Amino acid sequence: MKKPKICIVEDDLFYANILKNEILKNNLGKVESFNSGESFLENMNINTDIVLLDYNLGSMFGMEILKKIKLINSEAKVIMISGHNNESSVVVRSFKNGAYAYLEKDKSTLKNLKTLIDISYSKEKDNLRYLI
């Protein structure tokens, strides 16, 4: 099976490297990292399968980027990642704007990341959305 193209959009370079290393260690797909929403949007293309998108980026909020991603590639599965600890308004807005899943930045993030990437790239689960 073809491995997905995964893009990480995270302004915390240390955290972005943790996510990237986890993806590579588990052979989950081809991965590319961006430290700003602007740089990601300039380089995004229709071949992006999964986007791990930080909610709170420096100059742009993840919600703005999420909307633009969906205009460029409506098929891309966007997994919002946030330290807002399930703040309901953030979660609801994420899903309303097309997020596929919402993942908290906590001690279980890496464990849940593999599951979410596997599920989001599985064709038979296309219509499910997840909150972890």
C-alpha positions as CSV (number, residue, x, y, z in Angstrom):
1,M,0.0,0.0,0.0
2,K,1.2,3.5,-0.9
3,K,2.3,5.5,2.2
4,P,0.6,8.9,2.7
5,K,2.3,12.3,2.3
6,I,2.1,13.9,5.7
7,C,2.8,17.5,6.4
8,I,3.5,18.9,9.9
9,V,2.7,22.5,10.5
10,E,4.1,23.4,13.9
11,D,6.0,26.5,15.0
12,D,7.7,24.7,17.9
13,L,10.6,23.1,16.1
14,F,11.3,20.7,19.0
15,Y,7.7,19.4,19.0
16,A,7.7,19.2,15.2
17,N,10.8,17.0,15.3
18,I,9.2,14.7,17.9
19,L,6.2,14.3,15.6
20,K,8.3,13.8,12.6
21,N,10.6,11.2,14.3
22,E,7.5,9.3,15.5
23,I,6.1,9.1,12.0
24,L,9.4,8.0,10.5
25,K,10.1,5.5,13.3
26,N,6.7,3.8,12.7
27,N,7.0,4.1,8.9
28,L,3.7,5.9,8.7
29,G,4.5,7.9,5.5
30,K,6.6,10.5,3.8
31,V,6.8,13.5,6.0
32,E,7.7,17.2,5.6
33,S,7.7,19.9,8.3
34,F,6.8,23.6,8.1
35,N,7.3,26.1,10.9
36,S,4.7,28.5,9.8
37,G,1.3,28.5,8.1
38,E,2.5,30.8,5.4
39,S,5.4,28.5,4.4
40,F,3.1,25.5,4.4
41,L,0.5,27.1,2.2
42,E,3.1,28.3,-0.3
43,N,4.4,24.7,-0.7
44,M,1.2,22.7,-0.2
45,N,-0.1,20.8,-3.2
46,I,-2.9,18.5,-4.1
47,N,-0.8,15.4,-3.3
48,T,-0.8,16.1,0.5
49,D,-2.8,13.4,2.2
50,I,-2.6,14.3,5.9
51,V,-1.8,17.5,7.6
52,L,-0.9,17.7,11.3
53,L,-1.8,21.3,12.1
54,D,-1.0,23.2,15.3
55,Y,-3.9,25.3,16.4
56,N,-1.9,28.2,17.7
57,L,0.8,29.2,15.3
58,G,2.7,32.5,15.5
59,S,1.3,34.8,12.9
60,M,-1.7,32.8,11.7
61,F,-4.2,30.6,13.7
62,G,-4.6,27.0,12.6
63,M,-8.2,27.7,11.9
64,E,-7.4,30.1,9.2
65,I,-4.9,27.7,7.6
66,L,-7.5,24.8,7.9
67,K,-10.0,26.8,5.8
68,K,-7.3,27.5,3.2
69,I,-6.2,23.9,3.1
70,K,-9.7,22.8,2.4
71,L,-10.0,25.2,-0.5
72,I,-6.7,23.9,-2.0
73,N,-7.3,20.2,-1.4
74,S,-10.7,19.2,0.1
75,E,-9.5,15.6,0.3
76,A,-6.6,16.3,2.7
77,K,-7.3,14.9,6.2
78,V,-6.4,17.6,8.7
79,I,-5.6,16.6,12.2
80,M,-5.7,19.6,14.5
81,I,-3.2,19.5,17.3
82,S,-3.7,21.8,20.3
83,G,-2.6,22.4,23.8
84,H,-6.1,23.8,24.6
85,N,-7.1,20.6,26.3
86,N,-10.4,19.9,24.6
87,E,-11.6,23.4,24.9
88,S,-15.0,22.8,23.4
89,S,-15.2,25.9,21.2
90,V,-11.9,25.1,19.6
91,V,-12.9,21.5,19.0
92,V,-16.3,22.4,17.6
93,R,-14.8,25.1,15.3
94,S,-12.2,22.7,14.1
95,F,-14.7,20.1,13.0
96,K,-17.1,22.8,11.5
97,N,-14.2,24.0,9.4
98,G,-13.3,20.5,8.0
99,A,-10.9,19.0,10.5
100,Y,-10.8,15.2,10.4
101,A,-9.6,14.8,13.9
102,Y,-8.5,16.8,17.0
103,L,-5.6,15.7,19.0
104,E,-4.5,17.1,22.4
105,K,-0.9,17.9,23.1
106,D,-0.4,15.7,26.1
107,K,1.4,12.5,27.2
108,S,-0.8,10.3,25.0
109,T,-0.2,12.3,21.8
110,L,2.4,10.1,20.2
111,K,0.4,6.9,21.0
112,N,-2.7,8.3,19.5
113,L,-0.9,9.8,16.5
114,K,-0.2,6.5,14.9
115,T,-3.8,5.3,15.3
116,L,-5.1,8.6,13.8
117,I,-2.8,8.5,10.8
118,D,-3.7,4.8,10.1
119,I,-7.4,5.5,10.4
120,S,-7.3,8.8,8.4
121,Y,-5.5,7.1,5.5
122,S,-7.8,4.0,5.5
123,K,-10.3,4.4,2.7
124,E,-13.1,2.5,4.4
125,K,-13.1,4.9,7.3
126,D,-13.4,8.1,5.2
127,N,-16.6,9.3,6.8
128,L,-15.5,9.1,10.5
129,R,-14.1,11.9,12.5
130,Y,-12.2,11.6,15.7
131,L,-11.6,13.4,18.9
132,I,-8.7,12.1,21.0
